[in-house]
Amino acid sequence: MQSDKPVVDVLLAIYNGEFFLAQQIESILAQSYRQIRLIVRDDGSSDSSVAIVRSFAERYPEQVVLLEDTKGNLGSTGNFLQLLGFSVADYVMLSDQDDVWLPEKVAITLSAMKKCEVLHGKSMPILVHTDLTVANKDLSVVSQSFWKYQNIDPKLSGINRLLVQNVVTGCTVMMNRSLMNLVRPVTDGIVEHDWWLALLAAAFGRIVHVDSPTLFYRQHGKNVLGAVRWDAWAACRKFLRRDTRKPFSGNLKKTRLQAARFLQMYGPQLPTEVALKISSYVSLEHLSFFARLVCIVRYRFYKNGIKRNAGMFLSLMDTPTSGHASIRDVN
């Protein structure tokens, strides 16, 4: 590898991905930016996934590394966090096992990263993410833009917004070493690894989005978390029925538990204003319904779109108050 260009570690977490794995690895190795090391960890596959990776490692020993350990099945989040702990590169990207990267993906993302580092310095924790092209299992295009498909505005990436809704897709992410140094090997309380990394970047550094799609985001029915077109009216119908909006209340609770875990782990390091926003979000369940609304408006704990926010407010109506705090307790 050329020494004048930084090596980018690409972390690939796999689990029973034999059908599309080889095509994804080929797309990574075919990047226009050549200084790449692909690090793969298997999460206990029962198919030929490991054999596929080993065949690439034998052909490209300087570029493909299979990380073998005895930790067994850690789940998607645990698998990625294990990989993150292994990387020592200045720049790290994450990869799913069933996508296809466009040839300029690494180059485009690294360019955006370096521009941000010029402005803020390499000591600033930075996360760069991009749009995706949604495709079916045969790579026929479903939507040119994942963000439009899901009605997501990537500019809404402040800590107050990210506490409520994630806008960062892990398979598009690049992180610099300053952000990587903040990552700790824990999984309990984390909803998804990409959401957690986005919270870290928003709390301590910068998030940069690139409007161009850099990969085909393959949907095939077995994705851990896939892309589903945002249907606002269908969501509204579910929200309005008490029996079908319980999952939304449960998801909202998970975001507060994640925020509480984040505060527990990083509280002493957080900027005062950031810590205040996170603690206020965590304390929502202790407030009366009216006090919750005041707190949400004050700190702008909003999701993307009016209808998503309407659903969130309805979910808050279903959440019992676990305390006696009132409007006077809102900071």
Sequence and secondary structure as in RCSB ss.txt:
>XXXX:A:sequence
MQSDKPVVDVLLAIYNGEFFLAQQIESILAQSYRQIRLIVRDDGSSDSSVAIVRSFAERYPEQVVLLEDTKGNLG
STGNFLQLLGFSVADYVMLSDQDDVWLPEKVAITLSAMKKCEVLHGKSMPILVHTDLTVANKDLSVVSQSFWKYQ
NIDPKLSGINRLLVQNVVTGCTVMMNRSLMNLVRPVTDGIVEHDWWLALLAAAFGRIVHVDSPTLFYRQHGKNVL
GAVRWDAWAACRKFLRRDTRKPFSGNLKKTRLQAARFLQMYGPQLPTEVALKISSYVSLEHLSFFARLVCIVRYR
FYKNGIKRNAGMFLSLMDTPTSGHASIRDVN
>XXXX:A:secstr
  TTS  EEEEEEESS TTTHHHHHHHHHT SS  EEEEEEE S SSSHHHHHHHHHHH TTTEEEE  S    H
HHHHHHHHHHH  SSEEEEE SS EE TTHHHHHHHHHHHHHHHH TTS EEEEEEEEEE TT  EEES HHHHT
T  TT  SHHHHTT     GGG EEEHHHHTT  S  TT S HHHHHHHHHHHHSEEEEEEEEEEEEE  S  SS
      HHHHHHHHHSGGGSHHHHHHHHHHHHHHHHHHHHHGGGS HHHHHHHHHHHGGGGS HHHHHHHHHHHT
   SSHHHHHHHHHHHHHS   S   GGG  
